[in-house]
Structure formats: structure tokens, C-alpha cells
């Protein structure tokens, strides 16, 4: 039986399986499939062919597959029953018969094709390994120098891969310069063009603050303090709700630290972004009042079914409660996941007075209508 021998190929595939973890059988199947395409391309073949590689010796066999018919009208695709029985006496009409062929110069083509397939599969395997490695880093903080910063895109050097930070994931108040070393939060790991993994990173994500606090504060890392929620206006201000089941632990004090040293490290990483740490409370009224700090709150009227809260503050605290451009109220609403309407004491009293007047008018109108109805009945 004639064949293209390639014992060295098998040895190379076995080495690849040990070093890269790419199964030899998988590579052989890929090479066989590529050889079929190479055969048809190089020999302008219209026939159906099959390529088989011996798993032990690497010998390559090429077969032409033909359908058995009574009389062959298409010698490329068909073979007569008489001719087929010379190969296999038990063959029947409708069966397929495999006829071995040895194309001229196919050994060189096979070697080139095998090399191309192996290189391609090695690249794919390496990309898959990198993808799996960085998929595990999703939700973690990575660091590295800025490789490129142009057209609104910042690219970090993460070693074997690049971290891409789109404009929406950047802090608006920050400047990004090439070679600056920065930290960022891994938002996602995607498979880009040709399967190459792409790491999407962020400095504006709320969980970037969460992870920085976890790194700086041992009680959070150890699970003694839980971060319940984070809301951010990136580069300007963040609010963080913390909680501890241990009555001996002050969650806010532990996060801030003596003279604010713990929280200051996080603020420095965020280039001056203010961070309000408040204590989470299962009582939503208390929680919302804390979320609106530093403003002083008089009362919170909450409607659980609507997740809506009416908040009353002293007149001199209204602007503080709302914040510049509504920032404080907006961050508090995101933190608690409630709709919050803030009114000053005088605004609230005026609203109550208007409601009372409206109710009195309505009652008076009803009485007039009733009197008219009685008069009409008497007539």
C-alpha cells in the first residue's frame, strides 16, 4: 500500500500534546480536513475524497469515494458494479467504495498543510488558554502601564494581553498618558477577531470602588463588613453603604480608619474623588436618611409597594440634600434603589395646605350639588 510517511509529524504532535495540552487526535482530524481542501484546490478535483492519517506512523492515505451504480456515466463520482466487485465482492448498488490514490507531489503539499494547521491550532490553543486565564480575572483589579491613549480609547499592557478601556469606562476628570501605570477593574473578557481574547477594563465602574475598599480594608476582605451597595459619579463623588452583623464592629469607622487614613488611600487612587461611607439599615427610612448625608433629615415617608420615599428636610438643608446639579439626591437614589422626592419643611407645609384647600373646595362643591338636588326634588 502506497502512502506518504511522516513519522516525525506524529512525534511533533505528541510533543505538542505534552507541552500545550492540544490533543493529538484533534490535530490529526484538523490536518485530515485541511488536506481534503488542499487536494481539491491543488488538483482541481471534483471527486469526493477522504484523507486518513495513521495515528502511529503519520502515513497519509488519500481515497477517492465513488458511488456504486449499474453502469457508470460519471467516472469521477461513480463506479460500475462490476468494477466495484473487483475491490469488494460483497459490494452492492448504492454503496460507496473507497479507492486509494497517490497524487503526484502530494507529500510536499501534505507537509506544508500540516505545518500551517499546527501553527494555527497552536495559536488558537494559546488564545483559549489566555481567554480562560483572564475570564477568571473578571470582577478583579488588574494593573499595568498605559500602552496607548488615542481617539478616546486607553489600552493597558497586561503582559500577554491588552486591557481596553473605552471612553464610557474612563473617569472624565482623569488624564491618561502613555507609560503611566494605572489600576483598573476587569468588566468583561470577550473573544475578539479570530478568537483573540480582549479584556475590557474600567475605572468608572462602581465595583472598582468596591474592590479598592476590599483591598484596603481587611474587615471587608475577611467578610466581617459587607458592602451592600455602591453608587458613583465617577471622578466627583461616591456613596458606599456598609454593614456588619457583629455589634462590636463599627462598619463606617472601620472603613474610614483613624484620621481617615484607610479611605484616603482609595481617594488617592481615584485622584480626589470624594467617598461618603454610610451604614446600611434594614429600615428603609433610616437607610434613606443616611444615604442623604451630610444633609439633616426631618422625616421620611416611604411607600414600599412603589419604592418611593418622600423626604422632608429643614429649609436650610434643602440645597445640601439635593446637592450640586442634583448629585447628592441622585447618588442616594441609586444607592438605595428607591425613588426619592425631597422637599423643604416650608414646601411640605405649603403642599399640605394646598391639599387641604383642594379637599375643602371639593367638599363644598359636593354640598352645593346635594342642595341643588334636594331643591329640584321638592319642585
C-alpha positions as CSV (number, residue, x, y, z in Angstrom):
1,X,0.0,0.0,0.0
2,X,1.5,3.3,-1.1
3,X,1.4,6.2,1.4
4,X,3.1,9.4,2.4
5,X,5.1,8.6,5.5
6,X,5.6,11.2,8.2
7,X,6.8,9.7,11.5
8,X,8.3,13.0,12.6
9,X,4.9,14.6,12.3
10,X,3.4,12.2,14.9
11,X,6.3,12.8,17.3
12,X,5.8,16.6,16.9
13,X,2.1,16.2,17.7
14,X,2.9,14.1,20.7
15,X,5.3,16.8,22.0
16,X,2.6,19.5,21.4
17,X,0.1,17.5,23.4
18,X,2.5,17.4,26.4
19,X,3.6,21.0,26.1
20,X,0.4,22.8,25.0
21,X,-2.3,20.4,26.0
22,X,-3.6,20.1,22.5
23,X,-4.9,16.5,21.9
24,X,-3.1,14.6,19.1
25,X,-6.3,13.2,17.8
26,X,-7.8,16.7,17.5
27,X,-4.8,17.9,15.5
28,X,-4.9,14.8,13.2
29,X,-8.6,15.4,12.5
30,X,-7.9,19.1,11.7
31,X,-5.0,18.1,9.4
32,X,-7.1,15.5,7.6
33,X,-9.8,18.0,7.0
34,X,-7.3,20.6,5.7
35,X,-5.7,18.0,3.4
36,X,-9.0,17.3,1.7
37,X,-9.3,21.1,0.9
38,X,-5.7,21.2,-0.2
39,X,-6.1,18.2,-2.5
40,X,-9.2,19.7,-4.2
41,X,-7.5,23.1,-4.6
42,X,-4.2,21.9,-6.0
43,X,-5.6,19.2,-8.3
44,X,-8.8,20.9,-9.4
45,X,-10.6,17.7,-8.2
46,X,-14.3,17.4,-8.4
47,X,-14.4,14.0,-6.9
48,X,-15.3,13.2,-3.3
49,X,-12.1,12.4,-1.4
50,X,-11.2,11.3,2.1
51,X,-7.8,11.7,3.8
52,X,-6.7,9.4,6.6
53,X,-3.6,9.7,8.7
54,X,-2.2,6.8,10.6
55,X,-2.0,7.7,14.3
56,X,1.1,5.7,14.8
57,X,3.2,6.3,11.8
58,X,1.8,9.5,10.3
59,X,1.3,7.8,7.0
60,X,-1.2,9.7,4.9
61,X,-3.7,7.9,2.7
62,X,-5.9,9.6,0.1
63,X,-9.1,7.9,-1.1
64,X,-11.5,8.7,-3.9
65,X,-15.1,8.0,-2.8
66,X,-17.4,6.7,-5.6
67,X,-21.0,5.6,-5.6
68,X,-21.6,2.1,-6.9
69,X,-24.1,2.1,-9.9
70,X,-25.1,-0.4,-12.5
71,X,-23.3,1.5,-15.3
72,X,-21.1,4.5,-14.5
73,X,-21.9,7.6,-16.5
74,X,-19.8,9.9,-14.4
75,X,-16.4,8.2,-13.8
76,X,-15.4,11.0,-11.3
77,X,-18.3,10.4,-8.9
78,X,-19.4,6.8,-9.9
79,X,-18.1,3.3,-10.3
80,X,-19.8,0.4,-12.1
81,X,-20.9,-2.6,-10.0
82,X,-18.6,-4.9,-12.0
83,X,-15.6,-2.7,-11.2
84,X,-16.6,-2.3,-7.6
85,X,-16.8,-6.1,-7.1
86,X,-13.2,-6.4,-8.1
87,X,-12.4,-4.4,-4.9
88,X,-15.1,-5.8,-2.7
89,X,-17.2,-8.8,-3.7
90,X,-20.0,-8.1,-1.2
91,X,-20.5,-4.5,-2.5
92,X,-24.0,-3.6,-3.7
93,X,-25.6,-0.8,-5.8
94,X,-25.9,2.4,-3.8
95,X,-22.9,1.6,-1.6
96,X,-19.8,3.8,-1.6
97,X,-16.4,2.4,-2.4
98,X,-13.1,4.0,-1.4
99,X,-10.3,3.8,-4.0
100,X,-6.8,4.7,-2.8
101,X,-5.0,7.2,-4.9
102,X,-1.5,8.7,-4.6
103,X,-1.4,12.2,-6.2
104,X,1.9,13.4,-7.5
105,X,3.8,15.8,-5.2
106,X,1.1,15.4,-2.6
107,X,3.8,14.6,0.1
108,X,5.1,18.2,-0.2
109,X,1.5,19.6,-0.1
110,X,0.7,17.5,2.9
111,X,3.8,18.6,4.8
112,X,3.0,22.3,4.1
113,X,-0.6,21.9,5.0
114,X,0.2,20.0,8.3
115,X,2.6,22.8,9.3
116,X,0.0,25.5,8.6
117,X,-2.7,23.6,10.6
118,X,-0.4,23.0,13.5
119,X,0.7,26.7,13.7
120,X,-3.0,27.8,13.5
121,X,-4.1,25.3,16.2
122,X,-1.2,26.3,18.5
123,X,-2.3,29.9,18.2
124,X,-6.0,29.0,18.9
125,X,-5.0,26.9,21.9
126,X,-2.8,29.7,23.3
127,X,-5.7,32.2,22.8
128,X,-8.1,29.8,24.5
129,X,-5.7,29.4,27.5
130,X,-5.3,33.2,27.7
131,X,-9.1,33.6,27.5
132,X,-9.7,31.1,30.3
133,X,-7.0,32.7,32.5
134,X,-8.4,36.2,32.1
135,X,-12.0,35.0,32.4
136,X,-11.1,34.1,36.0
137,X,-10.0,37.7,36.5
138,X,-13.4,39.1,35.6
139,X,-14.5,41.2,38.6
140,X,-10.9,41.7,39.8
141,X,-8.5,44.6,39.7
142,X,-5.5,44.5,37.3
143,X,-2.6,46.9,36.9
144,X,-0.2,47.9,34.1
145,X,1.3,50.7,32.1
146,X,-0.7,52.6,29.5
147,X,0.4,51.4,26.1
148,X,-1.7,53.7,24.0
149,X,-4.2,56.5,24.6
150,X,-5.9,57.9,21.5
151,X,-9.3,58.5,19.9
152,X,-11.0,58.1,23.3
153,X,-9.6,54.6,23.8
154,X,-7.0,53.7,26.5
155,X,-5.0,50.5,26.1
156,X,-3.2,48.9,29.1
157,X,-0.3,46.5,28.8
158,X,-1.4,43.4,30.9
159,X,1.6,41.3,29.9
160,X,0.3,38.7,27.4
161,X,-2.8,40.6,26.7
162,X,-4.1,44.2,26.3
163,X,-6.7,45.8,28.6
164,X,-9.0,48.1,26.6
165,X,-10.7,50.9,28.4
166,X,-13.5,52.5,26.3
167,X,-14.4,56.2,26.8
168,X,-17.5,55.3,28.9
169,X,-15.3,53.3,31.3
170,X,-12.9,56.2,31.9
171,X,-13.1,58.8,34.7
172,X,-13.9,62.1,32.9
173,X,-11.7,64.1,35.2
174,X,-8.6,61.9,34.6
175,X,-5.8,62.4,32.0
176,X,-4.3,59.2,30.6
177,X,-0.7,59.3,29.4
178,X,1.4,56.6,27.8
179,X,3.7,54.7,30.3
180,X,1.6,55.8,33.3
181,X,0.9,52.8,35.5
182,X,-2.7,52.5,36.5
183,X,-5.2,50.1,38.1
184,X,-8.5,49.1,36.5
185,X,-11.4,46.8,37.1
186,X,-12.0,43.9,34.7
187,X,-15.6,44.3,33.4
188,X,-15.6,41.6,30.8
189,X,-13.4,39.2,28.8
190,X,-14.5,38.9,25.2
191,X,-13.4,36.9,22.2
192,X,-12.4,39.4,19.5
193,X,-11.4,38.9,15.9
194,X,-10.0,35.5,15.1
195,X,-10.8,34.3,18.6
196,X,-8.2,36.6,20.2
197,X,-9.3,37.4,23.8
198,X,-10.0,41.1,24.6
199,X,-10.0,42.3,28.2
200,X,-12.4,45.2,28.8
201,X,-11.4,47.3,31.9
202,X,-12.9,50.2,33.7
203,X,-12.0,52.9,36.2
204,X,-15.6,54.4,36.3
205,X,-17.4,51.2,37.3
206,X,-19.0,51.2,40.8
207,X,-17.4,47.9,41.6
208,X,-13.9,49.4,41.1
209,X,-14.5,51.4,44.3
210,X,-15.9,48.2,45.9
211,X,-12.7,46.2,45.0
212,X,-10.4,49.1,46.1
213,X,-12.1,49.1,49.5
214,X,-11.8,45.3,49.8
215,X,-8.1,45.6,49.1
216,X,-7.5,48.4,51.7
217,X,-9.9,47.3,54.5
218,X,-9.1,43.8,56.0
219,X,-12.6,43.6,57.6
220,X,-14.2,43.8,54.2
221,X,-11.8,41.2,52.7
222,X,-12.4,38.8,55.6
223,X,-16.2,39.2,55.4
224,X,-16.7,40.9,58.7
225,X,-18.0,44.0,56.9
226,X,-20.3,43.7,53.9
227,X,-20.5,46.4,51.2
228,X,-24.3,46.4,50.5
229,X,-24.3,49.0,47.7
230,X,-22.1,51.5,45.8
231,X,-23.2,54.4,43.6
232,X,-20.8,56.7,41.7
233,X,-20.5,60.0,39.9
234,X,-17.0,59.0,38.6
235,X,-14.3,61.4,39.4
236,X,-16.5,63.5,41.7
237,X,-18.2,61.5,44.4
238,X,-19.2,58.0,45.5
239,X,-21.5,56.7,48.2
240,X,-20.9,53.3,49.8
241,X,-23.3,51.5,52.1
242,X,-21.7,49.1,54.6
243,X,-23.0,46.7,57.2
244,X,-21.7,44.3,59.9
245,X,-23.6,41.7,61.8
246,X,-21.0,42.0,64.6
247,X,-22.3,44.6,67.1
248,X,-18.7,45.2,68.2
249,X,-17.7,46.4,64.8
250,X,-18.3,49.9,63.6
251,X,-18.6,49.4,59.8
252,X,-18.3,53.1,58.9
253,X,-15.4,53.8,61.3
254,X,-13.5,50.7,60.2
255,X,-13.8,51.8,56.6
256,X,-12.7,55.4,57.2
257,X,-9.9,54.5,59.6
258,X,-8.1,56.6,62.1
259,X,-7.9,60.2,60.8
260,X,-9.4,58.8,57.6
261,X,-6.2,57.0,56.6
262,X,-7.9,53.9,55.1
263,X,-10.4,55.7,52.9
264,X,-7.7,58.3,51.9
265,X,-5.7,55.6,50.1
266,X,-8.8,54.8,48.0
267,X,-9.4,58.6,47.4
268,X,-5.8,59.0,46.3
269,X,-6.2,56.1,43.8
270,X,-9.3,57.9,42.4
271,X,-7.4,61.2,42.2
272,X,-9.5,63.0,44.8
273,X,-13.0,61.5,44.2
274,X,-15.0,62.1,47.4
275,X,-16.3,59.0,49.1
276,X,-19.3,59.0,51.6
277,X,-19.4,55.8,53.7
278,X,-22.8,55.3,55.3
279,X,-24.2,52.5,57.4
280,X,-26.8,50.3,55.7
281,X,-30.0,49.7,57.7
282,X,-32.9,47.2,57.0
283,X,-35.3,50.1,58.0
284,X,-35.6,51.9,54.6
285,X,-36.4,55.2,56.2
286,X,-33.2,55.2,58.3
287,X,-31.2,53.9,55.3
288,X,-32.5,56.7,53.0
289,X,-31.8,59.4,55.7
290,X,-28.2,58.1,56.0
291,X,-27.9,58.0,52.2
292,X,-28.7,61.7,52.0
293,X,-25.9,62.7,54.4
294,X,-24.4,65.2,55.0
295,X,-27.9,66.8,55.0
296,X,-30.0,66.6,58.1
297,X,-33.4,64.8,57.6
298,X,-36.6,65.7,59.5
299,X,-38.8,62.8,58.2
300,X,-39.0,60.0,55.6
301,X,-42.4,58.8,54.4
302,X,-41.8,55.6,52.5
303,X,-44.2,53.6,50.2
304,X,-42.8,50.0,50.0
305,X,-45.0,48.9,47.1
306,X,-43.9,51.8,44.9
307,X,-40.3,52.0,46.3
308,X,-40.9,55.7,46.7
309,X,-39.9,58.0,49.6
310,X,-41.0,61.5,50.4
311,X,-38.2,63.2,52.4
312,X,-38.6,66.3,54.4
313,X,-35.6,68.5,55.4
314,X,-35.2,71.8,57.2
315,X,-35.3,74.8,54.8
316,X,-31.6,75.5,55.2
317,X,-30.8,71.9,54.3
318,X,-32.6,71.6,51.0
319,X,-29.8,72.6,48.7
320,X,-27.4,70.3,50.7
321,X,-29.8,67.3,50.4
322,X,-30.3,67.8,46.7
323,X,-26.6,68.6,46.1
324,X,-24.9,70.4,43.2
325,X,-26.8,69.6,39.9
326,X,-28.8,67.1,42.0
327,X,-25.8,64.9,42.7
328,X,-26.5,64.0,46.3
329,X,-30.1,63.0,45.7
330,X,-29.2,61.1,42.6
331,X,-26.5,59.1,44.3
332,X,-28.7,58.4,47.2
333,X,-31.5,57.1,44.9
334,X,-29.0,54.8,43.1
335,X,-27.6,53.6,46.4
336,X,-30.9,52.6,47.9
337,X,-32.6,51.8,44.6
338,X,-35.6,53.9,45.6
339,X,-37.2,57.0,44.1
340,X,-36.6,59.9,46.4
341,X,-38.5,63.2,46.4
342,X,-37.0,65.9,48.7
343,X,-39.0,68.8,50.0
344,X,-38.1,71.5,52.5
345,X,-40.3,71.9,55.6
346,X,-42.0,75.1,54.2
347,X,-42.6,73.4,50.8
348,X,-44.1,70.4,52.6
349,X,-46.4,72.6,54.7
350,X,-47.5,74.6,51.6
351,X,-48.2,71.3,49.9
352,X,-50.3,70.1,52.8
353,X,-52.2,73.5,52.9
354,X,-52.9,73.2,49.1
355,X,-54.2,69.7,49.6
356,X,-56.4,70.8,52.4
357,X,-57.8,73.7,50.4
358,X,-58.4,71.4,47.5
359,X,-60.3,68.9,49.7
360,X,-62.4,71.7,51.3
361,X,-63.3,73.0,47.8
362,X,-64.3,69.5,46.7
363,X,-66.4,69.0,49.9
364,X,-68.1,72.4,49.4
365,X,-68.9,71.5,45.8
366,X,-70.4,68.2,46.8
367,X,-72.6,70.0,49.4
368,X,-73.8,72.5,46.8
369,X,-74.6,69.7,44.3
370,X,-76.6,67.9,47.1
371,X,-78.6,71.0,48.0
372,X,-79.5,71.6,44.3
373,X,-80.6,68.0,44.0
374,X,-82.9,68.4,47.1
375,X,-84.4,71.6,45.7
376,X,-85.1,70.1,42.4
377,X,-86.9,67.1,44.0
378,X,-89.1,69.4,46.1
379,X,-90.2,71.2,43.0
